[in-house]
Amino acid sequence: MANPGLDESERTELVGRLMAARRAVRDAKKETDREAEGAAHATVDEVKRALGERGPAWWDDGAPDLNRRMAKNTPYADWYAKLARSRHGGL
């Protein structure tokens, strides 16, 4: 989740940059241009950090940072298992 403390114009600008960087990754992969792909991935990371989606937690309520963890390895494991079962008809 992006940092809700960002003002709307900054968030909009960053999201535009993120989408452009993701298109650059796609295009570099299509062209098999590893150098361009690496640069595009670096831009994606930079923008995601600016948005607050990566890097230090932007919240200060004491909640743990569970980003980049599998749901089964978090306090949400039971909820996620039930969700997965309900999507697959109880299988």
C-alpha positions in Angstrom: 0.0 0.0 0.0 1.2 3.5 -0.8 1.8 5.9 2.0 -1.6 7.7 2.5 0.4 10.7 3.8 1.5 11.5 0.3 -0.3 14.5 -1.3 -2.5 13.5 -4.2 -0.4 15.3 -6.9 2.8 13.6 -5.7 1.1 10.2 -5.5 -0.3 10.7 -9.0 3.1 11.7 -10.4 4.8 8.7 -8.8 2.2 6.2 -10.0 2.7 7.6 -13.6 6.4 7.0 -13.2 5.8 3.5 -11.9 3.6 2.6 -14.8 6.2 3.9 -17.3 8.9 2.0 -15.5 6.9 -1.2 -15.6 6.3 -0.7 -19.4 10.0 -0.2 -19.8 10.7 -3.6 -18.0 8.2 -5.3 -20.4 9.7 -3.7 -23.4 13.3 -4.5 -22.4 12.3 -8.1 -21.8 10.7 -8.2 -25.2 13.9 -6.9 -26.8 16.1 -9.1 -24.6 18.0 -6.0 -23.5 19.3 -6.9 -20.1 20.9 -3.6 -19.4 17.7 -1.7 -20.1 15.7 -4.2 -18.1 18.1 -3.8 -15.1 17.7 0.0 -15.3 13.9 -0.3 -15.6 13.8 -2.6 -12.5 15.9 -0.1 -10.6 13.5 2.7 -11.5 10.5 0.5 -10.4 12.2 -0.1 -7.0 13.1 3.6 -6.6 9.5 4.7 -7.3 8.0 2.0 -5.1 10.2 3.2 -2.3 9.1 6.8 -2.9 5.5 5.6 -2.7 6.2 3.8 0.6 5.5 0.4 -0.9 9.1 -0.7 -0.1 11.6 0.3 2.4 11.0 1.4 5.9 7.5 1.3 7.3 5.7 4.6 7.0 3.2 3.9 9.7 3.9 4.5 13.4 1.1 2.6 15.2 3.3 -0.2 16.3 1.9 -2.7 13.9 4.5 -5.1 12.5 5.7 -4.8 8.9 4.4 -7.9 7.2 5.1 -6.9 3.7 7.0 -9.3 1.4 6.0 -12.3 3.6 3.8 -15.2 2.6 0.4 -15.0 4.3 0.9 -18.5 5.7 3.9 -17.1 7.7 2.0 -14.2 9.3 -0.8 -13.8 11.9 -3.2 -13.9 8.9 -2.4 -17.6 8.1 -5.8 -19.0 9.3 -7.7 -16.3 7.5 -5.8 -16.8 4.3 -6.2 -20.6 4.4 -10.0 -20.2 4.8 -10.0 -17.7 1.9 -8.0 -20.1 -0.4 -10.4 -23.0 0.5 -13.5 -20.9 -0.3 -12.1 -19.9 -3.7 -11.5 -23.5 -4.6 -14.9 -24.9 -3.5 -13.6 -26.2 -0.2 -10.8 -28.3 -1.8 
